[in-house]
Amino acid sequence: MAAGDRTRTSYHHGALREALLGAARGLLAERGAAAFSLSELARRVGVSAAAPYRHFADREALLDALADEGYVALGAGLDEAARTAPDPGERVIRLGVAYLRFAEENPAVFDIMFRERPGPQSAAGPPAFQILVTAVEQAQEAGALPSGQPAPITARTVWATIHGLAVLSARGGFAKLGLGEEPYRLMAESFAVFLRDRPGR
């Protein structure tokens, strides 16, 4: 079957976009965003070089789509962590663990999620952050977090701590600074500054 025929068949079944995204995930994991190209992606899927442009305006648009997927997946992981936590204080910690785990397991996707975007920002980002805001609000109401600041402001501080640890971990920053490779322990120690009445954390 010719490449053009494969393209038409994929369009007929509505599968080309998903095939491109699936191959793009693999290519991104192998080479990173800097070496990512639509021409290589087309070769991997077995379609013409022009075929990806029917679904994505350019390389940046496809990377944006992958980043959007990342935010959705991150949000799902955070939601699961929040729902299974036994108490409000532990919920905040488990959200941090879920965030670090996502960054460790999806380093290339995590990297493009927070890169500069020429177009609109991802609509999936704010809902993921709102999960943390809600958890902080609940922890404040339970007395596990100080309530002197509005929940969104405290949530930004907590998120900045988690995100900083995730970036350091992903880039080997702990070893470079002589801190060892223990992001989860450091996160728990950092959260002890925020959380009340949690001895040993």
N, C-alpha and C positions, 0 to 999 in steps of 0.2 A: 504494500500500500504506500503511495506517495505521501510525502510530508503534508502536502496541501490537503489530501483526502483525510488524513488523520485529524487535521485541524477542523475540517468541516464536520466530521463525525463527532468530535469533542463538543463542538458548538451545538450540534443537534441534540446531544444529551445534556447540555448545560454543564459540562465537566471541565472545560478548558481552564476557567478561572481557578477552580480548586486544584487542578493539576499543576498550574503555574505556582500557586501558593505553596503547595506541598513540596515541589522541587526547590522553591526559593528558600524554604526553611532549611533544607539540607545544605544548599549552597552557602547560605549565610553562616551556618554552623561550621562549615569547612573553611571558609575563606574570610569571613567577616564582611562588614559593609563596604570597606574600602575597595575590595577586589570583586565586588558583586557587579554583574553585568546582565542586561536583558538578553544579549546575544547568546551568552553561555547558558542562560536559563532556557532559552528556546531550543538550543541543541539538546539539552537534557530531557526536555519534554518530548522532543521529536517533532517540532512544528517549525514553520517558517520564521525567519527573524522578525517579520512584521506582525506575527500573530499576537504576541504579548501586548502590543499597543492597542489592540481592540478592547482590552480590559483595563489597561493601566496607561496613563498619559506618558509616563516616563519612569525611569528607574526610581526616582524619589517617591512617586505615587505608589509603587509596589512596596517599597520599604515602609511607607506610611501604613499600608494595609497590614503588613506583618506586625508593625508596632501596635496597631489597633487590636489585632488578635492577642498580642501580649498583654495589653491592659485588661482585656476580657478574661484571659486565663488567670492573671494576677488577682483580679477581683473575685473570681470563683474560689481561688485558694484562700483568700482573706475571709470570704464569707463562710467557708467551711470551718476555718479556724475560730471565727467568732461564735458560730453556732454551737460548737462542741466544747467551749471553755466552761469550766465549772463555776467561775465567779468573775465579777467585773475586772478585778486587778489582773487575774490570770489571763483574761481575754486580751488585754493590751499586750502582754508578753507573748502570747501565742500568735498574735498578728505580726509581731516582730519576727518570730521564728519563721512563719509562713513567707514573709517578705524575703528574708535572707535565703530561705530554701529555693524560692523561685529564681532569685538572682544567680544562685550557684548552679542550678539545673538548666538555666536558659541564658547563659552569659551574653551571647550574641544578640538575642532578642532584647534582653534587658538594656543593652547598650544603645540600640536604636530607639527604644522607647523614650529615652531622655535626651536624644540628640536634637539639634536645631531642626525645626520643620518649616519649610518655606510656605506651606499652606496652613489651613486651620488646624488647631490642636485637636487631638483625639477626643471624641465625645465619650469614650469609654474610660478616660482617666479620672474625671471628677467622681463618678459612682464608686470607683475603687477607693478613692481617698475618703469618701463619705462613710465608708465602713469603719475606718479608723476614727473619724469624728464622732460617730455614734458610740463606739466603744469607749472613747475618752469621756464622753458625756455621761455614760452609764457608770464609769469608774468614779467620776466626780460625785455623782449622786450617791454612790455607795460609800464615799469617804476614802476610797483607795487612791485617788488623785486629788491634789489641792484644787479648790474651786475658785481661786482668786482671779483666774483668767477665763474668758469664754472658751468653750470646748474647741472651736476651730483653731484658735491661736495655740492652745496647748497641743492639739493634734499636729500642727505644723512643726512644733519643736520635737515632738516624739518622732514624726516621720523623718525629719532631717537627721536625727540620730540613727534611725534604722537605715536610711538610704546611705548615709556616710559610711556606716559599717559595711554595707553591701558592696559599695564601690571599692573600698579598701580591700575587702576580701577578694573581689573579682580580679583586682589588679596586683595582687600580691603585696599590698601595702603593709599588712601586719608584719610580714617577714622583713621588709625593708626598714621598718621602724623599730625592729627588735621586739615586737609585741607578741611574737608567736602566731600561730594560725588558729586562734580560738574566737571567732566572731560571735558565737552564741554566748560564751561566757562573758565577753566584753559587753554584749548587748544587755545581758541580765544585770551586770554591774552598773551600766549606764542607766537602766530603768530604775534601779534602786534609788537613784537621785529623785525620781518622780514619784514612785509608788511608796505609799505609807504602810507601815506595819507588816513588812514582808521580810522578816529576818532571813539572812543567808542568801539573799538575792543581790 
